[in-house]
Amino acid sequence: MRMHSPPHPGEFIKTEMIEPLDLTVSAAARVLGVSRPALSTSLNGRSDLSGDMALRMQKAFGVRWTR
């Protein structure tokens, strides 16, 4: 059986953090202090979640990132 790769963190961020707060991508980007395109590429799985973005998420949304 072939293993599927795990979902991209952007999917989690979108469904578990941004959508429940009824934020648009533009509004979430403003809260995070990043550009809309930068956030959009992360949410859509076109870029990795950087350490900087993870820290911004933690500060803005109170998320604890654990291993």
mmJSON file of the N, C-alpha and C atoms, coordinates in Angstrom:
{"data_MODEL":{"atom_site":{
"group_PDB":["ATOM","ATOM","ATOM","ATOM","ATOM","ATOM","ATOM","ATOM","ATOM","ATOM","ATOM","ATOM","ATOM","ATOM","ATOM","ATOM","ATOM","ATOM","ATOM","ATOM","ATOM","ATOM","ATOM","ATOM","ATOM","ATOM","ATOM","ATOM","ATOM","ATOM","ATOM","ATOM","ATOM","ATOM","ATOM","ATOM","ATOM","ATOM","ATOM","ATOM","ATOM","ATOM","ATOM","ATOM","ATOM","ATOM","ATOM","ATOM","ATOM","ATOM","ATOM","ATOM","ATOM","ATOM","ATOM","ATOM","ATOM","ATOM","ATOM","ATOM","ATOM","ATOM","ATOM","ATOM","ATOM","ATOM","ATOM","ATOM","ATOM","ATOM","ATOM","ATOM","ATOM","ATOM","ATOM","ATOM","ATOM","ATOM","ATOM","ATOM","ATOM","ATOM","ATOM","ATOM","ATOM","ATOM","ATOM","ATOM","ATOM","ATOM","ATOM","ATOM","ATOM","ATOM","ATOM","ATOM","ATOM","ATOM","ATOM","ATOM","ATOM","ATOM","ATOM","ATOM","ATOM","ATOM","ATOM","ATOM","ATOM","ATOM","ATOM","ATOM","ATOM","ATOM","ATOM","ATOM","ATOM","ATOM","ATOM","ATOM","ATOM","ATOM","ATOM","ATOM","ATOM","ATOM","ATOM","ATOM","ATOM","ATOM","ATOM","ATOM","ATOM","ATOM","ATOM","ATOM","ATOM","ATOM","ATOM","ATOM","ATOM","ATOM","ATOM","ATOM","ATOM","ATOM","ATOM","ATOM","ATOM","ATOM","ATOM","ATOM","ATOM","ATOM","ATOM","ATOM","ATOM","ATOM","ATOM","ATOM","ATOM","ATOM","ATOM","ATOM","ATOM","ATOM","ATOM","ATOM","ATOM","ATOM","ATOM","ATOM","ATOM","ATOM","ATOM","ATOM","ATOM","ATOM","ATOM","ATOM","ATOM","ATOM","ATOM","ATOM","ATOM","ATOM","ATOM","ATOM","ATOM","ATOM","ATOM","ATOM","ATOM","ATOM","ATOM","ATOM","ATOM","ATOM","ATOM","ATOM","ATOM"],
"id":[1,2,3,4,5,6,7,8,9,10,11,12,13,14,15,16,17,18,19,20,21,22,23,24,25,26,27,28,29,30,31,32,33,34,35,36,37,38,39,40,41,42,43,44,45,46,47,48,49,50,51,52,53,54,55,56,57,58,59,60,61,62,63,64,65,66,67,68,69,70,71,72,73,74,75,76,77,78,79,80,81,82,83,84,85,86,87,88,89,90,91,92,93,94,95,96,97,98,99,100,101,102,103,104,105,106,107,108,109,110,111,112,113,114,115,116,117,118,119,120,121,122,123,124,125,126,127,128,129,130,131,132,133,134,135,136,137,138,139,140,141,142,143,144,145,146,147,148,149,150,151,152,153,154,155,156,157,158,159,160,161,162,163,164,165,166,167,168,169,170,171,172,173,174,175,176,177,178,179,180,181,182,183,184,185,186,187,188,189,190,191,192,193,194,195,196,197,198,199,200,201],
"type_symbol":["N","C","C","N","C","C","N","C","C","N","C","C","N","C","C","N","C","C","N","C","C","N","C","C","N","C","C","N","C","C","N","C","C","N","C","C","N","C","C","N","C","C","N","C","C","N","C","C","N","C","C","N","C","C","N","C","C","N","C","C","N","C","C","N","C","C","N","C","C","N","C","C","N","C","C","N","C","C","N","C","C","N","C","C","N","C","C","N","C","C","N","C","C","N","C","C","N","C","C","N","C","C","N","C","C","N","C","C","N","C","C","N","C","C","N","C","C","N","C","C","N","C","C","N","C","C","N","C","C","N","C","C","N","C","C","N","C","C","N","C","C","N","C","C","N","C","C","N","C","C","N","C","C","N","C","C","N","C","C","N","C","C","N","C","C","N","C","C","N","C","C","N","C","C","N","C","C","N","C","C","N","C","C","N","C","C","N","C","C","N","C","C","N","C","C","N","C","C","N","C","C"],
"label_atom_id":["N","CA","C","N","CA","C","N","CA","C","N","CA","C","N","CA","C","N","CA","C","N","CA","C","N","CA","C","N","CA","C","N","CA","C","N","CA","C","N","CA","C","N","CA","C","N","CA","C","N","CA","C","N","CA","C","N","CA","C","N","CA","C","N","CA","C","N","CA","C","N","CA","C","N","CA","C","N","CA","C","N","CA","C","N","CA","C","N","CA","C","N","CA","C","N","CA","C","N","CA","C","N","CA","C","N","CA","C","N","CA","C","N","CA","C","N","CA","C","N","CA","C","N","CA","C","N","CA","C","N","CA","C","N","CA","C","N","CA","C","N","CA","C","N","CA","C","N","CA","C","N","CA","C","N","CA","C","N","CA","C","N","CA","C","N","CA","C","N","CA","C","N","CA","C","N","CA","C","N","CA","C","N","CA","C","N","CA","C","N","CA","C","N","CA","C","N","CA","C","N","CA","C","N","CA","C","N","CA","C","N","CA","C","N","CA","C","N","CA","C","N","CA","C","N","CA","C","N","CA","C","N","CA","C"],
"label_alt_id":[null,null,null,null,null,null,null,null,null,null,null,null,null,null,null,null,null,null,null,null,null,null,null,null,null,null,null,null,null,null,null,null,null,null,null,null,null,null,null,null,null,null,null,null,null,null,null,null,null,null,null,null,null,null,null,null,null,null,null,null,null,null,null,null,null,null,null,null,null,null,null,null,null,null,null,null,null,null,null,null,null,null,null,null,null,null,null,null,null,null,null,null,null,null,null,null,null,null,null,null,null,null,null,null,null,null,null,null,null,null,null,null,null,null,null,null,null,null,null,null,null,null,null,null,null,null,null,null,null,null,null,null,null,null,null,null,null,null,null,null,null,null,null,null,null,null,null,null,null,null,null,null,null,null,null,null,null,null,null,null,null,null,null,null,null,null,null,null,null,null,null,null,null,null,null,null,null,null,null,null,null,null,null,null,null,null,null,null,null,null,null,null,null,null,null,null,null,null,null,null,null],
"label_comp_id":["MET","MET","MET","ARG","ARG","ARG","MET","MET","MET","HIS","HIS","HIS","SER","SER","SER","PRO","PRO","PRO","PRO","PRO","PRO","HIS","HIS","HIS","PRO","PRO","PRO","GLY","GLY","GLY","GLU","GLU","GLU","PHE","PHE","PHE","ILE","ILE","ILE","LYS","LYS","LYS","THR","THR","THR","GLU","GLU","GLU","MET","MET","MET","ILE","ILE","ILE","GLU","GLU","GLU","PRO","PRO","PRO","LEU","LEU","LEU","ASP","ASP","ASP","LEU","LEU","LEU","THR","THR","THR","VAL","VAL","VAL","SER","SER","SER","ALA","ALA","ALA","ALA","ALA","ALA","ALA","ALA","ALA","ARG","ARG","ARG","VAL","VAL","VAL","LEU","LEU","LEU","GLY","GLY","GLY","VAL","VAL","VAL","SER","SER","SER","ARG","ARG","ARG","PRO","PRO","PRO","ALA","ALA","ALA","LEU","LEU","LEU","SER","SER","SER","THR","THR","THR","SER","SER","SER","LEU","LEU","LEU","ASN","ASN","ASN","GLY","GLY","GLY","ARG","ARG","ARG","SER","SER","SER","ASP","ASP","ASP","LEU","LEU","LEU","SER","SER","SER","GLY","GLY","GLY","ASP","ASP","ASP","MET","MET","MET","ALA","ALA","ALA","LEU","LEU","LEU","ARG","ARG","ARG","MET","MET","MET","GLN","GLN","GLN","LYS","LYS","LYS","ALA","ALA","ALA","PHE","PHE","PHE","GLY","GLY","GLY","VAL","VAL","VAL","ARG","ARG","ARG","TRP","TRP","TRP","THR","THR","THR","ARG","ARG","ARG"],
"label_asym_id":["A","A","A","A","A","A","A","A","A","A","A","A","A","A","A","A","A","A","A","A","A","A","A","A","A","A","A","A","A","A","A","A","A","A","A","A","A","A","A","A","A","A","A","A","A","A","A","A","A","A","A","A","A","A","A","A","A","A","A","A","A","A","A","A","A","A","A","A","A","A","A","A","A","A","A","A","A","A","A","A","A","A","A","A","A","A","A","A","A","A","A","A","A","A","A","A","A","A","A","A","A","A","A","A","A","A","A","A","A","A","A","A","A","A","A","A","A","A","A","A","A","A","A","A","A","A","A","A","A","A","A","A","A","A","A","A","A","A","A","A","A","A","A","A","A","A","A","A","A","A","A","A","A","A","A","A","A","A","A","A","A","A","A","A","A","A","A","A","A","A","A","A","A","A","A","A","A","A","A","A","A","A","A","A","A","A","A","A","A","A","A","A","A","A","A","A","A","A","A","A","A"],
"label_entity_id":["1","1","1","1","1","1","1","1","1","1","1","1","1","1","1","1","1","1","1","1","1","1","1","1","1","1","1","1","1","1","1","1","1","1","1","1","1","1","1","1","1","1","1","1","1","1","1","1","1","1","1","1","1","1","1","1","1","1","1","1","1","1","1","1","1","1","1","1","1","1","1","1","1","1","1","1","1","1","1","1","1","1","1","1","1","1","1","1","1","1","1","1","1","1","1","1","1","1","1","1","1","1","1","1","1","1","1","1","1","1","1","1","1","1","1","1","1","1","1","1","1","1","1","1","1","1","1","1","1","1","1","1","1","1","1","1","1","1","1","1","1","1","1","1","1","1","1","1","1","1","1","1","1","1","1","1","1","1","1","1","1","1","1","1","1","1","1","1","1","1","1","1","1","1","1","1","1","1","1","1","1","1","1","1","1","1","1","1","1","1","1","1","1","1","1","1","1","1","1","1","1"],
"label_seq_id":[1,1,1,2,2,2,3,3,3,4,4,4,5,5,5,6,6,6,7,7,7,8,8,8,9,9,9,10,10,10,11,11,11,12,12,12,13,13,13,14,14,14,15,15,15,16,16,16,17,17,17,18,18,18,19,19,19,20,20,20,21,21,21,22,22,22,23,23,23,24,24,24,25,25,25,26,26,26,27,27,27,28,28,28,29,29,29,30,30,30,31,31,31,32,32,32,33,33,33,34,34,34,35,35,35,36,36,36,37,37,37,38,38,38,39,39,39,40,40,40,41,41,41,42,42,42,43,43,43,44,44,44,45,45,45,46,46,46,47,47,47,48,48,48,49,49,49,50,50,50,51,51,51,52,52,52,53,53,53,54,54,54,55,55,55,56,56,56,57,57,57,58,58,58,59,59,59,60,60,60,61,61,61,62,62,62,63,63,63,64,64,64,65,65,65,66,66,66,67,67,67],
"pdbx_PDB_ins_code":[null,null,null,null,null,null,null,null,null,null,null,null,null,null,null,null,null,null,null,null,null,null,null,null,null,null,null,null,null,null,null,null,null,null,null,null,null,null,null,null,null,null,null,null,null,null,null,null,null,null,null,null,null,null,null,null,null,null,null,null,null,null,null,null,null,null,null,null,null,null,null,null,null,null,null,null,null,null,null,null,null,null,null,null,null,null,null,null,null,null,null,null,null,null,null,null,null,null,null,null,null,null,null,null,null,null,null,null,null,null,null,null,null,null,null,null,null,null,null,null,null,null,null,null,null,null,null,null,null,null,null,null,null,null,null,null,null,null,null,null,null,null,null,null,null,null,null,null,null,null,null,null,null,null,null,null,null,null,null,null,null,null,null,null,null,null,null,null,null,null,null,null,null,null,null,null,null,null,null,null,null,null,null,null,null,null,null,null,null,null,null,null,null,null,null,null,null,null,null,null,null],
"Cartn_x":[0.851,0.0,0.891,0.588,1.371,0.848,1.773,1.402,1.195,0.163,-0.074,0.648,1.14,1.82,0.811,1.225,0.28,-0.237,-1.381,-1.909,-0.979,-1.009,-0.196,-0.722,0.159,-0.297,-1.274,-1.175,-2.084,-3.536,-3.791,-5.159,-5.699,-4.871,-5.263,-5.505,-4.591,-4.706,-5.998,-6.285,-7.487,-8.758,-8.85,-10.092,-10.268,-9.178,-9.278,-9.063,-8.504,-8.204,-8.867,-8.735,-9.223,-10.724,-11.191,-12.623,-13.509,-13.148,-14.009,-14.156,-13.177,-13.239,-13.894,-14.367,-14.978,-14.059,-12.764,-11.796,-11.608,-11.486,-11.064,-9.548,-9.003,-7.546,-6.906,-7.527,-6.995,-7.0,-8.089,-8.176,-7.176,-7.054,-6.088,-4.666,-4.377,-3.045,-2.746,-3.736,-3.539,-3.256,-4.019,-3.81,-2.397,-1.94,-0.619,0.519,0.199,1.235,2.02,1.34,1.97,1.119,1.666,0.889,-0.15,-1.204,-2.233,-1.656,-0.834,-0.26,0.605,1.352,2.194,1.337,0.266,-0.607,-1.337,-1.808,-2.539,-1.693,-0.426,0.423,0.614,0.683,0.793,-0.511,-1.628,-2.919,-3.242,-2.79,-3.083,-2.006,-1.058,-0.056,1.016,1.177,2.202,3.519,3.548,4.805,4.764,5.926,6.016,5.633,5.266,4.987,6.326,6.728,8.02,7.944,9.09,9.147,8.568,8.837,8.299,6.774,6.212,4.751,4.154,4.794,4.304,4.287,5.328,5.361,4.273,4.053,2.981,1.62,1.407,0.155,-0.024,1.045,0.994,0.625,1.268,0.993,-0.409,-0.858,-2.162,-3.33,-3.15,-4.26,-4.08,-2.936,-2.7,-2.482,-1.904,-1.675,-0.344,-0.361,0.871,1.319,2.501,3.045,3.914,3.592,4.377,4.819,5.818,6.301,5.604],
"Cartn_y":[-1.184,0.0,1.24,2.157,3.398,4.438,5.08,6.102,7.44,8.144,9.482,10.485,11.504,12.535,13.244,13.789,14.485,15.756,16.228,17.463,18.642,19.607,20.812,21.611,22.221,23.018,24.127,24.635,25.691,25.267,23.994,23.48,23.563,23.178,23.265,24.715,25.58,26.993,27.582,27.251,27.787,27.269,25.944,25.364,25.481,25.525,25.522,26.876,27.83,29.119,30.29,30.341,31.503,31.425,30.291,30.156,30.25,29.608,29.728,31.163,32.001,33.401,34.277,33.662,34.392,35.472,35.174,36.116,35.841,36.876,36.718,36.546,36.117,35.998,37.372,38.396,39.757,40.21,39.952,40.35,39.568,38.273,37.462,37.938,38.292,38.798,40.09,40.966,42.206,41.895,40.97,40.576,40.029,39.254,38.625,39.553,40.658,41.583,41.079,40.333,39.824,40.248,40.074,40.415,39.33,39.719,38.753,37.631,37.956,36.873,35.903,36.423,35.543,34.561,35.05,34.168,33.204,33.694,32.858,31.685,31.93,30.829,29.775,30.191,29.223,28.442,29.144,28.49,27.499,27.804,26.946,25.906,25.757,24.708,24.94,26.185,26.476,26.918,27.075,27.371,26.717,26.474,25.88,26.903,26.41,27.283,27.631,28.88,29.303,29.436,29.454,29.68,31.032,32.028,33.366,33.364,32.68,32.628,31.867,30.794,30.038,30.918,31.721,32.625,33.687,34.188,35.178,34.56,33.301,32.6,32.448,32.063,31.869,33.169,34.249,35.539,36.04,35.87,36.401,35.549,34.223,33.338,32.485,32.63,31.86,30.378,30.048,28.656,28.185,26.978,26.373,25.324,25.495,24.527,23.561,22.285,21.253,20.21,19.477,18.372,17.123],
"Cartn_z":[0.0,0.0,0.0,-0.858,-0.971,0.01,0.728,1.709,1.001,1.396,0.876,1.752,1.137,1.915,2.801,3.931,4.807,4.134,4.57,3.989,4.283,3.421,3.589,4.785,5.591,6.737,6.355,5.136,4.707,4.756,4.475,4.534,5.959,6.924,8.334,8.739,8.367,8.729,8.175,6.926,6.29,6.968,7.162,7.669,9.172,9.906,11.368,12.021,11.291,11.901,11.178,9.886,9.141,8.881,8.371,8.074,9.327,10.46,11.646,12.155,11.868,12.282,11.219,10.143,9.02,8.462,8.413,7.85,6.371,5.597,4.21,4.223,3.115,3.017,3.204,2.636,2.772,4.227,4.94,6.346,7.192,6.946,7.692,7.423,6.186,5.842,6.602,6.713,7.481,8.943,9.527,10.929,11.125,10.158,10.257,9.858,9.221,8.781,7.585,6.708,5.485,4.292,3.107,1.913,1.641,0.946,0.588,-0.274,-1.296,-2.102,-1.284,-0.313,0.508,1.301,1.898,2.667,1.737,0.626,-0.319,-0.811,-1.119,-1.598,-0.517,0.742,1.841,2.007,1.993,2.192,1.082,-0.124,-1.272,-1.539,-0.602,-0.714,-1.738,-2.186,-3.187,-2.568,-1.249,-0.564,0.808,1.357,2.687,3.742,4.906,6.039,6.683,6.575,7.112,8.629,9.256,10.696,11.063,10.234,10.471,10.426,9.436,9.314,10.501,10.929,12.086,13.339,13.53,14.682,14.585,13.388,13.2,13.53,13.104,13.406,14.915,15.566,17.016,17.728,17.335,17.971,17.674,16.432,16.027,16.518,16.494,16.783,18.033,18.715,19.935,19.695,18.556,18.197,18.764,19.335,19.829,18.824,18.263,17.293,18.054,17.978,18.664,17.674,18.039,17.198,17.575],
"occupancy":[1.0,1.0,1.0,1.0,1.0,1.0,1.0,1.0,1.0,1.0,1.0,1.0,1.0,1.0,1.0,1.0,1.0,1.0,1.0,1.0,1.0,1.0,1.0,1.0,1.0,1.0,1.0,1.0,1.0,1.0,1.0,1.0,1.0,1.0,1.0,1.0,1.0,1.0,1.0,1.0,1.0,1.0,1.0,1.0,1.0,1.0,1.0,1.0,1.0,1.0,1.0,1.0,1.0,1.0,1.0,1.0,1.0,1.0,1.0,1.0,1.0,1.0,1.0,1.0,1.0,1.0,1.0,1.0,1.0,1.0,1.0,1.0,1.0,1.0,1.0,1.0,1.0,1.0,1.0,1.0,1.0,1.0,1.0,1.0,1.0,1.0,1.0,1.0,1.0,1.0,1.0,1.0,1.0,1.0,1.0,1.0,1.0,1.0,1.0,1.0,1.0,1.0,1.0,1.0,1.0,1.0,1.0,1.0,1.0,1.0,1.0,1.0,1.0,1.0,1.0,1.0,1.0,1.0,1.0,1.0,1.0,1.0,1.0,1.0,1.0,1.0,1.0,1.0,1.0,1.0,1.0,1.0,1.0,1.0,1.0,1.0,1.0,1.0,1.0,1.0,1.0,1.0,1.0,1.0,1.0,1.0,1.0,1.0,1.0,1.0,1.0,1.0,1.0,1.0,1.0,1.0,1.0,1.0,1.0,1.0,1.0,1.0,1.0,1.0,1.0,1.0,1.0,1.0,1.0,1.0,1.0,1.0,1.0,1.0,1.0,1.0,1.0,1.0,1.0,1.0,1.0,1.0,1.0,1.0,1.0,1.0,1.0,1.0,1.0,1.0,1.0,1.0,1.0,1.0,1.0,1.0,1.0,1.0,1.0,1.0,1.0],
"B_iso_or_equiv":[0.0,0.0,0.0,0.0,0.0,0.0,0.0,0.0,0.0,0.0,0.0,0.0,0.0,0.0,0.0,0.0,0.0,0.0,0.0,0.0,0.0,0.0,0.0,0.0,0.0,0.0,0.0,0.0,0.0,0.0,0.0,0.0,0.0,0.0,0.0,0.0,0.0,0.0,0.0,0.0,0.0,0.0,0.0,0.0,0.0,0.0,0.0,0.0,0.0,0.0,0.0,0.0,0.0,0.0,0.0,0.0,0.0,0.0,0.0,0.0,0.0,0.0,0.0,0.0,0.0,0.0,0.0,0.0,0.0,0.0,0.0,0.0,0.0,0.0,0.0,0.0,0.0,0.0,0.0,0.0,0.0,0.0,0.0,0.0,0.0,0.0,0.0,0.0,0.0,0.0,0.0,0.0,0.0,0.0,0.0,0.0,0.0,0.0,0.0,0.0,0.0,0.0,0.0,0.0,0.0,0.0,0.0,0.0,0.0,0.0,0.0,0.0,0.0,0.0,0.0,0.0,0.0,0.0,0.0,0.0,0.0,0.0,0.0,0.0,0.0,0.0,0.0,0.0,0.0,0.0,0.0,0.0,0.0,0.0,0.0,0.0,0.0,0.0,0.0,0.0,0.0,0.0,0.0,0.0,0.0,0.0,0.0,0.0,0.0,0.0,0.0,0.0,0.0,0.0,0.0,0.0,0.0,0.0,0.0,0.0,0.0,0.0,0.0,0.0,0.0,0.0,0.0,0.0,0.0,0.0,0.0,0.0,0.0,0.0,0.0,0.0,0.0,0.0,0.0,0.0,0.0,0.0,0.0,0.0,0.0,0.0,0.0,0.0,0.0,0.0,0.0,0.0,0.0,0.0,0.0,0.0,0.0,0.0,0.0,0.0,0.0],
"pdbx_formal_charge":[null,null,null,null,null,null,null,null,null,null,null,null,null,null,null,null,null,null,null,null,null,null,null,null,null,null,null,null,null,null,null,null,null,null,null,null,null,null,null,null,null,null,null,null,null,null,null,null,null,null,null,null,null,null,null,null,null,null,null,null,null,null,null,null,null,null,null,null,null,null,null,null,null,null,null,null,null,null,null,null,null,null,null,null,null,null,null,null,null,null,null,null,null,null,null,null,null,null,null,null,null,null,null,null,null,null,null,null,null,null,null,null,null,null,null,null,null,null,null,null,null,null,null,null,null,null,null,null,null,null,null,null,null,null,null,null,null,null,null,null,null,null,null,null,null,null,null,null,null,null,null,null,null,null,null,null,null,null,null,null,null,null,null,null,null,null,null,null,null,null,null,null,null,null,null,null,null,null,null,null,null,null,null,null,null,null,null,null,null,null,null,null,null,null,null,null,null,null,null,null,null],
"auth_seq_id":[1,1,1,2,2,2,3,3,3,4,4,4,5,5,5,6,6,6,7,7,7,8,8,8,9,9,9,10,10,10,11,11,11,12,12,12,13,13,13,14,14,14,15,15,15,16,16,16,17,17,17,18,18,18,19,19,19,20,20,20,21,21,21,22,22,22,23,23,23,24,24,24,25,25,25,26,26,26,27,27,27,28,28,28,29,29,29,30,30,30,31,31,31,32,32,32,33,33,33,34,34,34,35,35,35,36,36,36,37,37,37,38,38,38,39,39,39,40,40,40,41,41,41,42,42,42,43,43,43,44,44,44,45,45,45,46,46,46,47,47,47,48,48,48,49,49,49,50,50,50,51,51,51,52,52,52,53,53,53,54,54,54,55,55,55,56,56,56,57,57,57,58,58,58,59,59,59,60,60,60,61,61,61,62,62,62,63,63,63,64,64,64,65,65,65,66,66,66,67,67,67],
"auth_comp_id":["MET","MET","MET","ARG","ARG","ARG","MET","MET","MET","HIS","HIS","HIS","SER","SER","SER","PRO","PRO","PRO","PRO","PRO","PRO","HIS","HIS","HIS","PRO","PRO","PRO","GLY","GLY","GLY","GLU","GLU","GLU","PHE","PHE","PHE","ILE","ILE","ILE","LYS","LYS","LYS","THR","THR","THR","GLU","GLU","GLU","MET","MET","MET","ILE","ILE","ILE","GLU","GLU","GLU","PRO","PRO","PRO","LEU","LEU","LEU","ASP","ASP","ASP","LEU","LEU","LEU","THR","THR","THR","VAL","VAL","VAL","SER","SER","SER","ALA","ALA","ALA","ALA","ALA","ALA","ALA","ALA","ALA","ARG","ARG","ARG","VAL","VAL","VAL","LEU","LEU","LEU","GLY","GLY","GLY","VAL","VAL","VAL","SER","SER","SER","ARG","ARG","ARG","PRO","PRO","PRO","ALA","ALA","ALA","LEU","LEU","LEU","SER","SER","SER","THR","THR","THR","SER","SER","SER","LEU","LEU","LEU","ASN","ASN","ASN","GLY","GLY","GLY","ARG","ARG","ARG","SER","SER","SER","ASP","ASP","ASP","LEU","LEU","LEU","SER","SER","SER","GLY","GLY","GLY","ASP","ASP","ASP","MET","MET","MET","ALA","ALA","ALA","LEU","LEU","LEU","ARG","ARG","ARG","MET","MET","MET","GLN","GLN","GLN","LYS","LYS","LYS","ALA","ALA","ALA","PHE","PHE","PHE","GLY","GLY","GLY","VAL","VAL","VAL","ARG","ARG","ARG","TRP","TRP","TRP","THR","THR","THR","ARG","ARG","ARG"],
"auth_asym_id":["A","A","A","A","A","A","A","A","A","A","A","A","A","A","A","A","A","A","A","A","A","A","A","A","A","A","A","A","A","A","A","A","A","A","A","A","A","A","A","A","A","A","A","A","A","A","A","A","A","A","A","A","A","A","A","A","A","A","A","A","A","A","A","A","A","A","A","A","A","A","A","A","A","A","A","A","A","A","A","A","A","A","A","A","A","A","A","A","A","A","A","A","A","A","A","A","A","A","A","A","A","A","A","A","A","A","A","A","A","A","A","A","A","A","A","A","A","A","A","A","A","A","A","A","A","A","A","A","A","A","A","A","A","A","A","A","A","A","A","A","A","A","A","A","A","A","A","A","A","A","A","A","A","A","A","A","A","A","A","A","A","A","A","A","A","A","A","A","A","A","A","A","A","A","A","A","A","A","A","A","A","A","A","A","A","A","A","A","A","A","A","A","A","A","A","A","A","A","A","A","A"],
"auth_atom_id":["N","CA","C","N","CA","C","N","CA","C","N","CA","C","N","CA","C","N","CA","C","N","CA","C","N","CA","C","N","CA","C","N","CA","C","N","CA","C","N","CA","C","N","CA","C","N","CA","C","N","CA","C","N","CA","C","N","CA","C","N","CA","C","N","CA","C","N","CA","C","N","CA","C","N","CA","C","N","CA","C","N","CA","C","N","CA","C","N","CA","C","N","CA","C","N","CA","C","N","CA","C","N","CA","C","N","CA","C","N","CA","C","N","CA","C","N","CA","C","N","CA","C","N","CA","C","N","CA","C","N","CA","C","N","CA","C","N","CA","C","N","CA","C","N","CA","C","N","CA","C","N","CA","C","N","CA","C","N","CA","C","N","CA","C","N","CA","C","N","CA","C","N","CA","C","N","CA","C","N","CA","C","N","CA","C","N","CA","C","N","CA","C","N","CA","C","N","CA","C","N","CA","C","N","CA","C","N","CA","C","N","CA","C","N","CA","C","N","CA","C","N","CA","C","N","CA","C","N","CA","C","N","CA","C"],
"pdbx_PDB_model_num":[1,1,1,1,1,1,1,1,1,1,1,1,1,1,1,1,1,1,1,1,1,1,1,1,1,1,1,1,1,1,1,1,1,1,1,1,1,1,1,1,1,1,1,1,1,1,1,1,1,1,1,1,1,1,1,1,1,1,1,1,1,1,1,1,1,1,1,1,1,1,1,1,1,1,1,1,1,1,1,1,1,1,1,1,1,1,1,1,1,1,1,1,1,1,1,1,1,1,1,1,1,1,1,1,1,1,1,1,1,1,1,1,1,1,1,1,1,1,1,1,1,1,1,1,1,1,1,1,1,1,1,1,1,1,1,1,1,1,1,1,1,1,1,1,1,1,1,1,1,1,1,1,1,1,1,1,1,1,1,1,1,1,1,1,1,1,1,1,1,1,1,1,1,1,1,1,1,1,1,1,1,1,1,1,1,1,1,1,1,1,1,1,1,1,1,1,1,1,1,1,1]
}}}
